[in-house]
Amino acid sequence: MKLYTDLKQIRLVGKANEIQAALRELSVQPITLQAYLQQTNKQ
């Protein structure tokens, strides 16, 4: 049972790292989050 929860935690941490990396890539680009959201809402 412990191994299963550990695997779930590892997967969650991996997802969090992916999200952080994506946010870092977005922040490198000059587009602001607000402008990005407005763009996606228009489509």
C-alpha distance matrix in Angstrom:
0.0 3.8 5.5 5.2 6.6 8.8 10.1 10.9 12.7 14.5 15.7 16.9 18.7 20.2 21.5 23.0 24.7 26.1 27.5 29.0 30.6 32.1 33.4 34.9 36.6 38.0 39.3 41.2 43.1 46.0 44.9 43.6 40.6 43.0 45.2 42.2 41.1 44.7 44.9 41.9 43.2 46.5 45.2
3.8 0.0 3.8 5.4 5.3 6.2 8.7 10.0 10.6 12.3 14.3 15.4 16.5 18.3 20.1 21.1 22.5 24.4 25.9 26.9 28.6 30.4 31.6 32.8 34.7 36.2 37.3 39.1 41.3 44.1 43.2 41.9 39.1 41.7 43.9 41.0 40.2 43.9 44.1 41.3 42.7 46.1 45.0
5.5 3.8 0.0 3.8 5.5 5.0 6.2 8.7 9.8 10.4 12.3 14.2 15.2 16.4 18.4 19.9 20.9 22.5 24.4 25.6 26.8 28.6 30.2 31.3 32.9 34.7 35.9 37.4 39.6 42.6 41.9 40.8 38.1 40.9 42.9 39.8 39.2 42.9 42.9 40.0 41.8 45.0 43.6
5.2 5.4 3.8 0.0 3.8 5.4 5.2 6.3 8.7 9.9 10.7 12.5 14.3 15.4 16.7 18.6 20.0 21.2 22.8 24.5 25.8 27.2 28.9 30.3 31.8 33.2 34.8 36.5 38.3 41.3 40.2 39.2 36.3 38.9 40.8 37.7 36.9 40.5 40.5 37.5 39.0 42.3 40.8
6.6 5.3 5.5 3.8 0.0 3.8 5.4 5.0 6.2 8.6 9.8 10.5 12.2 14.1 15.3 16.4 18.3 19.9 21.1 22.5 24.2 25.7 26.9 28.4 30.3 31.5 32.8 34.7 36.7 39.5 38.4 37.0 34.1 36.6 38.8 35.9 35.0 38.6 38.9 36.0 37.4 40.8 39.7
8.8 6.2 5.0 5.4 3.8 0.0 3.8 5.4 5.1 6.1 8.6 9.8 10.5 12.2 14.2 15.2 16.4 18.3 20.0 20.9 22.4 24.3 25.6 26.7 28.6 30.2 31.3 32.9 35.2 38.1 37.4 36.2 33.5 36.3 38.4 35.5 34.9 38.7 38.8 36.1 37.9 41.2 40.0
10.1 8.7 6.2 5.2 5.4 3.8 0.0 3.8 5.4 5.0 6.2 8.6 9.8 10.4 12.3 14.2 15.2 16.5 18.4 19.9 20.9 22.6 24.4 25.5 27.0 28.7 30.1 31.6 33.6 36.7 35.9 35.0 32.3 35.2 37.0 33.9 33.4 37.1 36.9 34.1 36.0 39.2 37.7
10.9 10.0 8.7 6.3 5.0 5.4 3.8 0.0 3.8 5.5 5.1 6.2 8.7 9.8 10.6 12.4 14.3 15.3 16.6 18.4 20.0 21.2 22.7 24.3 25.9 27.1 28.6 30.5 32.3 35.1 34.0 32.9 30.0 32.6 34.6 31.5 30.7 34.4 34.4 31.5 33.1 36.4 35.1
12.7 10.6 9.8 8.7 6.2 5.1 5.4 3.8 0.0 3.8 5.4 5.0 6.1 8.5 9.8 10.4 12.2 14.2 15.3 16.4 18.2 19.9 21.0 22.3 24.3 25.6 26.7 28.6 30.7 33.5 32.6 31.3 28.5 31.3 33.4 30.6 29.9 33.7 33.9 31.3 33.0 36.4 35.4
14.5 12.3 10.4 9.9 8.6 6.1 5.0 5.5 3.8 0.0 3.8 5.5 5.1 6.1 8.6 9.8 10.5 12.3 14.3 15.2 16.4 18.4 19.9 20.8 22.6 24.3 25.5 27.0 29.2 32.2 31.6 30.7 28.3 31.3 33.1 30.1 29.9 33.7 33.6 31.1 33.2 36.4 35.2
15.7 14.3 12.3 10.7 9.8 8.6 6.2 5.1 5.4 3.8 0.0 3.8 5.4 5.0 6.2 8.7 9.8 10.5 12.4 14.2 15.3 16.6 18.4 19.9 21.1 22.7 24.3 25.9 27.7 30.7 29.8 29.0 26.4 29.3 30.9 27.8 27.4 31.2 30.8 28.2 30.3 33.3 32.0
16.9 15.4 14.2 12.5 10.5 9.8 8.6 6.2 5.0 5.5 3.8 0.0 3.8 5.4 5.1 6.2 8.6 9.8 10.6 12.3 14.2 15.3 16.5 18.3 20.0 21.1 22.5 24.5 26.3 29.0 27.9 26.7 23.9 26.7 28.7 25.7 25.1 28.9 29.0 26.4 28.2 31.5 30.5
18.7 16.5 15.2 14.3 12.2 10.5 9.8 8.7 6.1 5.1 5.4 3.8 0.0 3.8 5.4 5.0 6.2 8.6 9.8 10.4 12.2 14.2 15.2 16.3 18.4 19.9 20.8 22.6 24.8 27.7 27.0 25.9 23.5 26.5 28.5 25.7 25.6 29.4 29.4 27.2 29.3 32.5 31.7
20.2 18.3 16.4 15.4 14.1 12.2 10.4 9.8 8.5 6.1 5.0 5.4 3.8 0.0 3.8 5.4 5.1 6.2 8.7 9.8 10.5 12.4 14.2 15.2 16.6 18.4 19.9 21.2 23.3 26.4 25.8 25.2 23.0 26.2 27.7 24.6 24.8 28.6 28.2 25.9 28.4 31.3 30.2
21.5 20.1 18.4 16.7 15.3 14.2 12.3 10.6 9.8 8.6 6.2 5.1 5.4 3.8 0.0 3.8 5.4 5.0 6.2 8.6 9.8 10.6 12.3 14.2 15.4 16.6 18.3 20.1 21.7 24.7 23.6 22.8 20.2 23.3 24.8 21.7 21.5 25.3 25.0 22.5 24.8 27.9 26.7
23.0 21.1 19.9 18.6 16.4 15.2 14.2 12.4 10.4 9.8 8.7 6.2 5.0 5.4 3.8 0.0 3.8 5.4 5.1 6.2 8.6 9.9 10.5 12.2 14.3 15.3 16.3 18.4 20.4 23.1 22.2 21.0 18.5 21.6 23.5 20.7 20.6 24.4 24.5 22.5 24.6 27.8 27.2
24.7 22.5 20.9 20.0 18.3 16.4 15.2 14.3 12.2 10.5 9.8 8.6 6.2 5.1 5.4 3.8 0.0 3.8 5.4 5.0 6.1 8.6 9.8 10.4 12.3 14.2 15.1 16.6 18.9 21.9 21.6 20.9 18.9 22.4 23.9 21.1 21.7 25.4 25.2 23.5 26.0 28.9 28.2
26.1 24.4 22.5 21.2 19.9 18.3 16.5 15.3 14.2 12.3 10.5 9.8 8.6 6.2 5.0 5.4 3.8 0.0 3.8 5.5 5.1 6.2 8.6 9.8 10.6 12.4 14.2 15.5 17.2 20.4 19.8 19.5 17.5 20.9 22.0 18.9 19.6 23.3 22.6 20.7 23.5 26.2 25.1
27.5 25.9 24.4 22.8 21.1 20.0 18.4 16.6 15.3 14.3 12.4 10.6 9.8 8.7 6.2 5.1 5.4 3.8 0.0 3.8 5.4 5.1 6.1 8.5 9.9 10.5 12.2 14.3 15.7 18.5 17.5 16.7 14.3 17.6 19.0 16.0 16.4 20.2 19.9 18.1 20.6 23.5 22.8
29.0 26.9 25.6 24.5 22.5 20.9 19.9 18.4 16.4 15.2 14.2 12.3 10.4 9.8 8.6 6.2 5.0 5.5 3.8 0.0 3.8 5.4 5.1 6.1 8.7 9.8 10.4 12.4 14.6 17.3 16.9 15.9 14.1 17.7 19.2 16.8 17.6 21.2 21.2 20.0 22.5 25.3 25.0
30.6 28.6 26.8 25.8 24.2 22.4 20.9 20.0 18.2 16.4 15.3 14.2 12.2 10.5 9.8 8.6 6.1 5.1 5.4 3.8 0.0 3.8 5.4 5.0 6.3 8.7 9.8 10.7 13.0 16.2 16.2 16.2 15.0 18.7 19.6 16.9 18.4 21.8 21.1 20.1 23.1 25.5 24.9
32.1 30.4 28.6 27.2 25.7 24.3 22.6 21.2 19.9 18.4 16.6 15.3 14.2 12.4 10.6 9.9 8.6 6.2 5.1 5.4 3.8 0.0 3.8 5.4 5.1 6.2 8.7 10.0 11.2 14.3 13.7 13.8 12.3 15.9 16.5 13.5 15.0 18.4 17.5 16.4 19.5 21.8 21.1
33.4 31.6 30.2 28.9 26.9 25.6 24.4 22.7 21.0 19.9 18.4 16.5 15.2 14.2 12.3 10.5 9.8 8.6 6.1 5.1 5.4 3.8 0.0 3.8 5.4 5.0 6.1 8.6 10.1 12.6 11.9 11.1 9.6 13.3 14.4 12.0 13.4 16.9 16.7 16.0 18.7 21.2 21.2
34.9 32.8 31.3 30.3 28.4 26.7 25.5 24.3 22.3 20.8 19.9 18.3 16.3 15.2 14.2 12.2 10.4 9.8 8.5 6.1 5.0 5.4 3.8 0.0 3.8 5.4 5.1 6.3 9.0 11.8 12.3 12.1 11.7 15.5 16.3 14.3 16.3 19.4 19.0 18.8 21.7 23.9 23.9
36.6 34.7 32.9 31.8 30.3 28.6 27.0 25.9 24.3 22.6 21.1 20.0 18.4 16.6 15.4 14.3 12.3 10.6 9.9 8.7 6.3 5.1 5.4 3.8 0.0 3.8 5.5 5.2 6.8 10.4 10.8 11.8 11.8 15.5 15.4 13.1 15.7 18.5 17.4 17.3 20.6 22.3 22.0
38.0 36.2 34.7 33.2 31.5 30.2 28.7 27.1 25.6 24.3 22.7 21.1 19.9 18.4 16.6 15.3 14.2 12.4 10.5 9.8 8.7 6.2 5.0 5.4 3.8 0.0 3.8 5.4 5.4 8.2 7.6 8.2 8.1 11.7 11.6 9.4 12.1 14.8 13.9 14.1 17.3 19.0 19.0
39.3 37.3 35.9 34.8 32.8 31.3 30.1 28.6 26.7 25.5 24.3 22.5 20.8 19.9 18.3 16.3 15.1 14.2 12.2 10.4 9.8 8.7 6.1 5.1 5.5 3.8 0.0 3.8 5.4 7.1 7.7 7.5 8.2 11.8 12.2 11.0 13.6 16.1 15.9 16.6 19.3 21.1 21.7
41.2 39.1 37.4 36.5 34.7 32.9 31.6 30.5 28.6 27.0 25.9 24.5 22.6 21.2 20.1 18.4 16.6 15.5 14.3 12.4 10.7 10.0 8.6 6.3 5.2 5.4 3.8 0.0 3.8 6.5 8.5 9.8 11.4 14.7 14.3 13.2 16.3 18.4 17.6 18.6 21.7 22.9 23.3
43.1 41.3 39.6 38.3 36.7 35.2 33.6 32.3 30.7 29.2 27.7 26.3 24.8 23.3 21.7 20.4 18.9 17.2 15.7 14.6 13.0 11.2 10.1 9.0 6.8 5.4 5.4 3.8 0.0 3.8 5.5 8.0 10.0 12.9 11.7 10.7 14.2 15.8 14.6 16.1 19.1 19.9 20.3
46.0 44.1 42.6 41.3 39.5 38.1 36.7 35.1 33.5 32.2 30.7 29.0 27.7 26.4 24.7 23.1 21.9 20.4 18.5 17.3 16.2 14.3 12.6 11.8 10.4 8.2 7.1 6.5 3.8 0.0 3.8 6.3 9.5 11.6 10.0 10.3 13.8 14.8 14.0 16.2 18.8 19.3 20.4
44.9 43.2 41.9 40.2 38.4 37.4 35.9 34.0 32.6 31.6 29.8 27.9 27.0 25.8 23.6 22.2 21.6 19.8 17.5 16.9 16.2 13.7 11.9 12.3 10.8 7.6 7.7 8.5 5.5 3.8 0.0 3.8 6.6 8.3 6.4 6.6 10.1 11.0 10.3 12.6 15.0 15.6 16.8
43.6 41.9 40.8 39.2 37.0 36.2 35.0 32.9 31.3 30.7 29.0 26.7 25.9 25.2 22.8 21.0 20.9 19.5 16.7 15.9 16.2 13.8 11.1 12.1 11.8 8.2 7.5 9.8 8.0 6.3 3.8 0.0 3.8 5.4 5.3 6.2 8.7 10.0 10.6 12.5 14.3 15.6 17.3
40.6 39.1 38.1 36.3 34.1 33.5 32.3 30.0 28.5 28.3 26.4 23.9 23.5 23.0 20.2 18.5 18.9 17.5 14.3 14.1 15.0 12.3 9.6 11.7 11.8 8.1 8.2 11.4 10.0 9.5 6.6 3.8 0.0 3.8 5.5 4.9 6.1 8.6 9.8 10.6 12.2 14.4 15.9
43.0 41.7 40.9 38.9 36.6 36.3 35.2 32.6 31.3 31.3 29.3 26.7 26.5 26.2 23.3 21.6 22.4 20.9 17.6 17.7 18.7 15.9 13.3 15.5 15.5 11.7 11.8 14.7 12.9 11.6 8.3 5.4 3.8 0.0 3.8 5.4 5.1 6.2 8.6 10.0 10.5 12.5 14.8
45.2 43.9 42.9 40.8 38.8 38.4 37.0 34.6 33.4 33.1 30.9 28.7 28.5 27.7 24.8 23.5 23.9 22.0 19.0 19.2 19.6 16.5 14.4 16.3 15.4 11.6 12.2 14.3 11.7 10.0 6.4 5.3 5.5 3.8 0.0 3.8 5.5 5.1 6.2 8.7 9.9 10.7 12.9
42.2 41.0 39.8 37.7 35.9 35.5 33.9 31.5 30.6 30.1 27.8 25.7 25.7 24.6 21.7 20.7 21.1 18.9 16.0 16.8 16.9 13.5 12.0 14.3 13.1 9.4 11.0 13.2 10.7 10.3 6.6 6.2 4.9 5.4 3.8 0.0 3.8 5.4 5.1 6.3 8.7 10.1 11.3
41.1 40.2 39.2 36.9 35.0 34.9 33.4 30.7 29.9 29.9 27.4 25.1 25.6 24.8 21.5 20.6 21.7 19.6 16.4 17.6 18.4 15.0 13.4 16.3 15.7 12.1 13.6 16.3 14.2 13.8 10.1 8.7 6.1 5.1 5.5 3.8 0.0 3.8 5.4 5.2 6.1 8.7 10.3
44.7 43.9 42.9 40.5 38.6 38.7 37.1 34.4 33.7 33.7 31.2 28.9 29.4 28.6 25.3 24.4 25.4 23.3 20.2 21.2 21.8 18.4 16.9 19.4 18.5 14.8 16.1 18.4 15.8 14.8 11.0 10.0 8.6 6.2 5.1 5.4 3.8 0.0 3.8 5.5 5.1 6.3 9.0
44.9 44.1 42.9 40.5 38.9 38.8 36.9 34.4 33.9 33.6 30.8 29.0 29.4 28.2 25.0 24.5 25.2 22.6 19.9 21.2 21.1 17.5 16.7 19.0 17.4 13.9 15.9 17.6 14.6 14.0 10.3 10.6 9.8 8.6 6.2 5.1 5.4 3.8 0.0 3.8 5.5 5.4 6.9
41.9 41.3 40.0 37.5 36.0 36.1 34.1 31.5 31.3 31.1 28.2 26.4 27.2 25.9 22.5 22.5 23.5 20.7 18.1 20.0 20.1 16.4 16.0 18.8 17.3 14.1 16.6 18.6 16.1 16.2 12.6 12.5 10.6 10.0 8.7 6.3 5.2 5.5 3.8 0.0 3.8 5.5 5.5
43.2 42.7 41.8 39.0 37.4 37.9 36.0 33.1 33.0 33.2 30.3 28.2 29.3 28.4 24.8 24.6 26.0 23.5 20.6 22.5 23.1 19.5 18.7 21.7 20.6 17.3 19.3 21.7 19.1 18.8 15.0 14.3 12.2 10.5 9.9 8.7 6.1 5.1 5.5 3.8 0.0 3.8 5.5
46.5 46.1 45.0 42.3 40.8 41.2 39.2 36.4 36.4 36.4 33.3 31.5 32.5 31.3 27.9 27.8 28.9 26.2 23.5 25.3 25.5 21.8 21.2 23.9 22.3 19.0 21.1 22.9 19.9 19.3 15.6 15.6 14.4 12.5 10.7 10.1 8.7 6.3 5.4 5.5 3.8 0.0 3.8
45.2 45.0 43.6 40.8 39.7 40.0 37.7 35.1 35.4 35.2 32.0 30.5 31.7 30.2 26.7 27.2 28.2 25.1 22.8 25.0 24.9 21.1 21.2 23.9 22.0 19.0 21.7 23.3 20.3 20.4 16.8 17.3 15.9 14.8 12.9 11.3 10.3 9.0 6.9 5.5 5.5 3.8 0.0
